[in-house]
Amino acid sequence: MVGPRQRIKVFWFPQWAATRAGHGLCVLPCVIADNEPSLRGVMAEDVVLHRSFWLTIHSDMKSQARVSVVSSFITESVRTAQANF
């Protein structure tokens, strides 16, 4: 069992592929699973996950306009779709 302060590194693609192939259950964010008609949600009330996402920008690049534009776009896109994550 995973405690509240433990972190798990997750790679979604193998879980998604195995579940699509009928090999059991997995935990996927809605942004991935909702777009796959062969999958359906189960245990939504029983499983609660808290995720954090990090956007890392090299200090030499953060003042460049193109990096700032893309960073802002990614941040706002995730904020807008927050319920899917």
Secondary structure, 3 states (H helix, E strand, C coil): CCCCCCCCCCCHHHHHHHHHCCCCCCCCCHHHHCCCCCCCCCCCCCCCCCCCCCCCCCCCCCCCHHHHHHHHHHHHHHHHCHHHC
